[in-house]
Amino acid sequence: MANSLGKGIFLVAAPSLRDPNFRQAVVLLCEHGPEGALGVVVNRPTAMLVSEALPQVPVLEGQHHRLFSGGPVQPNNVMILYRLSQEPTNQHHVFDGVYLGGDMGTLEQVLARPERTDSFRAFMGYSGWGPGQLENEMKTGSWITLPADPTVVFEKEPTRIWPDILCSLGEPYSLYADMPLDPNLN
């Protein structure tokens, strides 16, 4: 199982996972190696707008982009996931034209482009695991791994991501897809 881990993988919380930080979560793994793993929860939008979290970025003024809760680590830091047609500088490549970073210049470019082929999601905090920690969680069946899909991250209704992935896995997982989403997650 451990060899199925790597950047560009979705970690889908198994229905049995009860940890409130990750219950019904879908995490995009952005980095994985001997020193641990880092990712962002892609299906937890907050009530806060990105412009409220980043008031120093004038181009965000009047924009209505939601801020996502990326995980329990460093919840006061904003990380930005970009889907870009051209490789940016100063950003960490995750997979298939998706990059992670915090460069406000890249954010301003994405918002200024009229064609809107590029997009972003902003996250408060991230999900992190120390060396061997995620591998141990895999052994206990906490996570299901799937190749990540940029359309799921950037275009799908966030509250539908976890149940729709479970449906796509067939039985027995699809039985949990109609389970109400935990209202305490956002």
C-alpha positions in Angstrom: 0.0 0.0 0.0 2.8 2.4 0.9 4.0 2.4 -2.7 0.6 3.9 -3.8 1.5 7.1 -1.9 3.1 10.0 -3.7 2.3 13.6 -4.7 -0.7 13.9 -7.0 -2.7 11.2 -5.1 -6.1 11.7 -3.4 -6.3 10.3 0.1 -10.0 9.6 0.6 -11.0 9.1 4.2 -12.4 5.7 4.7 -16.0 5.7 6.1 -14.5 4.2 9.3 -12.1 7.1 9.9 -13.4 9.0 12.9 -10.6 11.6 13.4 -12.6 14.9 13.2 -9.7 16.5 11.3 -10.2 14.0 8.5 -13.6 12.5 8.8 -15.2 12.5 5.3 -12.1 14.3 3.9 -10.4 14.1 0.5 -6.8 15.2 0.8 -4.7 16.1 -2.2 -1.2 14.8 -1.4 1.2 17.5 -2.5 4.5 16.0 -1.1 5.5 12.6 0.2 8.9 11.3 1.1 11.1 10.0 3.9 10.6 13.2 5.9 6.8 12.8 5.9 3.9 14.0 3.8 2.0 17.2 3.2 -1.4 17.8 1.6 -4.6 19.9 1.6 -8.2 18.9 2.2 -10.0 19.8 -1.0 -13.6 19.4 0.1 -13.9 21.8 3.1 -14.9 25.3 2.0 -15.2 27.8 4.9 -17.6 30.7 5.2 -14.6 33.1 4.9 -13.7 34.7 1.6 -10.1 34.7 0.4 -10.2 38.5 0.3 -10.8 38.5 4.1 -7.8 36.3 4.7 -5.5 38.2 2.3 -6.6 41.9 2.6 -3.1 43.0 1.4 -3.9 41.6 -2.1 -5.8 44.4 -3.8 -6.8 42.3 -6.8 -8.9 40.1 -4.5 -11.1 43.0 -3.5 -14.7 42.4 -4.6 -13.9 38.8 -5.5 -16.0 36.0 -4.0 -13.6 33.1 -3.9 -14.1 30.9 -0.8 -11.3 30.0 1.5 -10.9 26.3 2.2 -9.8 24.6 5.4 -6.7 22.7 4.2 -6.0 20.9 7.5 -5.1 21.3 11.1 -1.4 22.3 10.7 -0.6 26.0 10.7 -4.2 27.1 10.4 -3.3 30.8 10.2 -1.1 30.3 7.1 -2.6 30.6 3.6 -1.4 28.1 0.9 -2.6 28.4 -2.7 -3.2 25.6 -5.1 -3.1 26.7 -8.8 -4.1 25.0 -12.0 -2.0 26.7 -14.7 -1.5 26.3 -18.4 2.1 27.5 -18.1 4.6 26.5 -15.5 5.1 29.3 -12.9 8.3 30.2 -11.1 8.5 29.8 -7.3 5.7 27.2 -7.1 5.9 23.5 -6.2 4.7 21.2 -9.0 2.2 18.7 -7.7 0.7 17.0 -10.8 -0.9 17.7 -14.3 -0.5 21.5 -14.3 -1.3 21.8 -10.6 1.1 23.8 -8.4 1.2 24.6 -4.7 2.6 27.9 -3.4 1.9 31.2 -1.8 3.2 33.6 -4.3 0.8 36.6 -4.6 2.2 37.6 -8.0 1.0 34.3 -9.4 -2.4 34.8 -7.8 -2.7 38.3 -9.3 -1.8 36.9 -12.7 -4.5 34.2 -12.4 -7.2 36.8 -11.4 -6.2 39.2 -14.1 -6.4 36.8 -17.0 -9.6 37.2 -18.9 -9.7 33.7 -20.5 -10.1 32.1 -17.0 -8.5 28.8 -18.1 -6.2 29.1 -15.0 -7.7 28.8 -11.6 -6.8 28.5 -7.9 -8.0 27.4 -4.5 -6.8 29.0 -1.3 -6.4 27.0 1.9 -6.0 28.0 5.5 -3.6 25.4 7.0 -2.5 22.1 5.6 -2.5 18.4 6.5 0.9 17.0 7.6 2.3 13.6 8.6 5.6 12.9 10.2 8.0 10.1 8.9 6.1 6.8 8.6 2.9 8.2 10.1 0.8 8.2 6.9 2.1 4.7 6.0 0.8 3.5 9.4 -2.6 5.1 8.8 -2.7 3.3 5.4 -2.0 -0.1 7.2 -5.0 0.5 9.5 -7.3 1.2 6.5 -7.9 4.9 7.3 -7.4 6.0 3.7 -8.3 4.9 0.2 -5.8 6.2 -2.5 -6.8 7.3 -6.0 -5.0 9.3 -8.7 -5.9 12.9 -8.2 -8.0 14.7 -10.8 -7.7 18.5 -11.3 -11.3 18.8 -12.4 -12.4 17.4 -9.0 -10.2 19.9 -7.1 -11.1 23.0 -9.1 -14.5 22.4 -10.6 -16.6 20.0 -8.6 -19.0 21.1 -5.9 -16.8 20.6 -2.8 -19.5 19.0 -0.7 -20.0 16.3 -3.4 -16.4 15.2 -3.7 -16.3 12.6 -0.9 -19.7 11.0 -1.5 -19.2 11.0 -5.3 -15.8 9.3 -5.0 -17.3 6.7 -2.7 -20.0 6.0 -5.3 -17.4 5.6 -8.0 -15.6 2.9 -5.9 -18.7 0.6 -5.9 -19.7 -1.6 -3.1 -19.2 -1.6 -0.2 -18.1 2.1 -0.3 -21.1 3.3 -2.3 -23.3 2.3 0.6 -21.7 5.2 2.6 -22.1 7.8 -0.2 -25.6 8.8 0.9 -24.4 9.2 4.5 -25.1 12.8 5.5 -22.0 14.9 5.6 -20.9 15.7 9.1 -22.2 19.3 9.8 -19.3 19.9 12.1 -16.7 19.7 9.3 -16.9 23.3 8.1 
